[in-house]
Amino acid sequence: MINFLTLCLNLDFEKGALEAETKLKLAGKATTFLLNRGLKADSASVPFSPFSWCLEGLRGFEAFKTSVVRLEEPLEEVELSYSGKLESYESVLPYLKDSVNPET
């Protein structure tokens, strides 16, 4: 559970993309974070410790691909920087139509 969240978000409507920096204070320690499948982690944690990023399906629902960020050690306070284009999940769940668009 997230106790506190700070989010700095830059939206590029021409490209339909975003850049974000977020600081999370969690109720407990965590190593795994999920992002929209079109977003890629640029950095993670404080100090900027090693992390991995990959695109994978959720267990039991493999068609639902998501970006997975894994830290080497569990932390209660985490900083994440990520960027990319929000990708829709409408091929899996027709009602999920994410995008960076001022008209939707």
C-alpha positions in Angstrom: 0.0 0.0 0.0 1.2 3.5 -0.8 1.2 5.9 2.2 2.5 8.9 0.2 3.0 9.7 -3.5 4.7 12.6 -5.2 4.4 12.7 -9.0 6.0 15.1 -11.5 4.6 14.4 -14.9 5.5 15.9 -18.3 3.0 15.3 -21.1 3.9 15.6 -24.8 0.5 15.8 -26.6 2.1 16.0 -30.0 4.0 12.7 -29.5 1.4 11.2 -27.2 4.1 10.5 -24.7 5.0 11.2 -21.1 7.9 11.4 -18.7 7.4 10.9 -15.0 9.4 11.1 -11.8 7.7 9.7 -8.7 8.5 9.3 -5.0 6.7 6.6 -3.1 6.5 6.0 0.6 5.1 2.5 1.2 3.4 0.9 4.2 5.9 -2.0 3.9 8.9 -2.9 1.8 8.6 -3.9 -1.8 10.8 -4.9 -4.7 8.3 -5.1 -7.6 6.4 -2.3 -9.3 4.1 -2.4 -12.3 3.7 0.2 -15.0 1.7 0.5 -18.2 3.2 -1.7 -20.9 4.2 1.3 -23.0 6.4 2.8 -20.3 10.0 2.0 -19.6 11.8 2.6 -16.3 14.8 5.0 -16.7 15.9 4.8 -13.1 14.8 3.4 -9.8 15.4 3.8 -6.1 17.6 5.9 -3.8 20.5 5.9 -4.2 20.2 4.8 -7.7 20.7 1.2 -7.1 20.6 -1.6 -9.6 17.2 -2.6 -10.9 15.7 -4.6 -13.8 13.0 -3.8 -16.2 11.1 -6.1 -18.5 7.8 -6.6 -20.2 5.9 -9.7 -19.1 2.4 -11.1 -18.8 0.6 -11.3 -15.4 0.5 -14.8 -14.0 -2.7 -16.4 -15.0 -3.5 -13.6 -17.4 -0.5 -13.7 -19.8 -2.2 -11.7 -22.5 -2.2 -8.7 -20.1 1.5 -7.5 -20.6 2.8 -5.0 -18.2 6.2 -3.3 -17.6 7.7 -4.8 -14.5 10.4 -2.9 -12.4 12.3 -5.0 -9.9 14.7 -3.6 -7.3 17.6 -5.7 -6.0 16.5 -5.2 -2.4 13.1 -4.4 -0.8 12.6 -0.7 0.2 9.9 1.4 1.9 10.9 4.6 0.0 11.4 4.4 -3.7 12.0 6.9 -6.5 11.0 5.8 -10.1 11.7 7.7 -13.3 9.9 6.4 -16.4 8.9 7.5 -19.9 7.1 6.3 -23.0 3.7 6.1 -24.5 0.7 4.7 -22.7 -0.5 1.7 -24.6 -4.1 0.5 -24.6 -5.1 -2.8 -23.2 -8.3 -2.9 -25.4 -7.2 -6.1 -27.2 -7.4 -7.8 -23.8 -9.9 -5.7 -21.9 -12.0 -3.7 -24.3 -12.9 -1.0 -21.8 -9.2 0.0 -21.1 -8.2 2.6 -23.6 -5.2 4.5 -22.2 -3.6 7.4 -24.1 -2.0 10.8 -23.7 -4.5 12.8 -25.7 -6.2 16.1 -24.6 -9.4 15.0 -26.4 -9.9 11.6 -24.6 
